[in-house]
Structure formats: C-alpha cells, structure tokens
Amino acid sequence: MYLFPTYKRYPVHFVYGEGALLKDAQGKSYLDFSSGIGVNNLGHRNPRVVEALARQAEAVWHVSNLFDQPMQEKVAKKLCEISGLDAVFFCNSGAEANEASIKLARKWARDARIINEPEIITFTGSFHGRTLATLTATGQKKVKKGFDPLPGGFRHVPYGDLEAVKRVTGTSTAGVLLELVQGEGGVRPANAGFVRGLAQWCKEKQILLIVDEVQTGIGRTGDWFAFQKYGIKPDIVSVAKGLGNGFPVGAMIGASHLKSVLGPGSHGTTFGGNPLAMAVCDAVLAEIEQTGLLREVKRKSVFLKQKLDEEISPLPAVEEVRQQGFMVGIELNRPVAQVIGKLLENGLVTLSAGERVLRLLPPLIVKEKEISQAISIIKQTLAPTKIAV
C-alpha cells in the first residue's frame, strides 16, 4: 500500500453509477444513500453534467485566474441570484470556502472596525474542514488531536445557545460561524428561534453572520440554501459538495459591503474556478432550476418523513430520527459502524454522523420506490434478530 492510512475503507470497489445506483467490481448493485457524502445531488452520470464536462474538456482545461473567465461570471451571477448575495470567490472544496470566509471576516474586522485580533464564535458539534483554521473553528476535539499549536481567534459555545453567544460577544468579535444543520455533528437542525435571534444579534452588534452551507446548500434541504428556510440573510455563505456533483469545486458568497475587502493579491487560488469546474457548475444549477428539482425534493421529503415515522422510529434500536429535507440522522442505541457494514452487505450505502448516528444523504433525484426500498433495507437490518446490542 502506498497511501497514508487516513481512511478506514470498506472492501468495496464501485466501478459504475447511474442515478441513485452504484455497481461494484463483482457486479453487485447498491442504492447510494450517501451521495459521496452529500456531493452527488444529481446522482451519478447526470446526462447534462456529463455532456457539459466532456464539451469543455475538448476545449480548454486550465488557464489560471490571471485571465478573463466569462463562465466564472456566469456561474457567480447565478449563485448571487439564488442566494440574494453579491460577490463570489471560487475555490476547490468546502474547507477552502470556509477558509476564505474566515479570512474575509478577519480582514473586514481589521479594515472596517479596526479590530487588531478579531475573533469568530463557532459552536460545539460543528464541522468546518480540516485545514488548520477550519479544524480550529470546528467544535469537535477529535479532529484537532495531535495538531497543536492551533491558531487563535475562535471561541466555541454550545450549539443553539443564544445567551452563550451574547456572553462571549465582545469588542473583538468579528463574526459568528455556524451550520444550520450540523452534518458531521449528528444531523442536528438548528432551532428557528435561535437562528432568527442570532441573526438579529449579529445585526445589532455589527458582526458578520457566516453560514456554512457546504453540506446543506444547492438543494439538499429543499431550498437552494438552508438559510432560506429560516428567513434570514447571512453576510457570508460557503458552498461546495453539491455545487460540482462530484467535480471538485467550492465557493464563498458574500454581501455587497464585503466586496471591496478582498482586492488583488489579498486571496487567490491556482485551480479554483477553472473552466472544467465552471462548466459543471453551470450545468448543475441549470439542471436543478429547469427540472423543478427543489419542488420535488420538498415533496419527496414529506414521503421520506412518513416512511421514517412509520417504519424506522418505532424500532427498538432507534432512539431519535432527525430530518431536514434530504438530510436524515437516525440515532441508535448502539455503535453505528457495524450497522453501516451490514447495510452495505444488504445493498445500501450509508454514512455515520458520530458514533451512534446513521446518516442518510440520498441524491435529490432519488425515486419514491428507491426511498421505500432503502427504508425496507434499514428496517430489516435493524430488526432485533439481525444485530445484537
């Protein structure tokens, strides 16, 4: 083996995918309810995306950001239209998008508020990436172990606790960074009252509201962005995963008053916004918009909730089911690792979100019969005779 052992891999090699289905090297078929960790929102081999990538690959792959790139402008315009924000920086991943958000917030704090050592408030249970800054922002100790010394400038408070935010807000506070549904933290949707109160607090104190939509964005909750469900308008939004449907891409989207903060030389990327990525993003956004996919996600989310309530919640192994659109967390009374392995054997690809939470992230194009099939597999696998506590 020539790879660093950074992943515990299942002994399955997928060689083909279409829609919500995967096939391994032995010809066995699986339902994909992981979507590559919330990436393949349009499923595998979406025709529009495949065609766009192939067409661009025949033209030009990379020219650097020192030259005009009209497709960046086109995709940025669409992201601004659907988010209600005003400026975009393209990068290659969610971690990079969050890193850019942190840099933007810090520089804004120095330039606009003359804060020499700006701080950003984040939350326990959060996950924002694995760069040094983003893992420091993350509210989980396990991702930080062994990487000291970590950069300063972050304060962590309990998720959903507005009073705790108010207590630690001070003259050095530049912003608040949060996920509206904590994905890696257990699929935990934020309380609406907390979110609206937080948005109002940020406005009153003139600090930035930064929303990490890396996993929730581009339709996974039934809206373009999860923040739209809460009736708020952030200052900064990070997005990745579903934006590229498997092609590496990320973006930071900001409000108009932040546009001048990052001038030439202040931030950059070699590969971010390259022609291949932009061709894919353009196709992804067009496919979602022109097929009415967001409406379908909302409709099928109701169907999924009904199946979860009727068939999964009553099971003795299940302690709680949490859902926001096509993000589902099934909290179990046992470690989830063995369950995920059994589900894989039974033809269903799933994820964990902590030690005891089974996470489902089906593609947005999943069919109702596939939802029913997945629920049936989970129910059979969690039956008391299948896996002992």
Buried (B, 14 or more C-beta within 10 A) or exposed (E): EEEEEEEEEEEBEBEEBEBBBBBBEEEEEBBBBBBBEBBBBBBBBBEBBBEBBEEBEEEEEEEEBEEEBEBBEBBBEBBBEBBBBBBBBBBBBBBBBBBBBBBBBBBBBBEBBEBEEBBBBBBBBBBBBBBBBBBBBBBBEEBBEEEEEEEEBBBBBEBBBBEBBEEEBEEBBBBBBBBBBBBBBBBBBBBEEBBBBBBEBBEEBEBBBBBBBBBBBBBBBBBBBBBBBBEBBBBBBBBBBBBBBBBBBBBBBBBEEBBEBBEEEEBBBEBBBBBBBBBBBBBBBBBBBEBEBBEBBBEBBEEBBEBBEEBBBEBEBBBEBBBBBBBBBBBBEBEBEEBBBBBBEBBBBBBBBBEBBBBBBBBBBBEEEBBBBBBBBBBEBBEEEEBEE
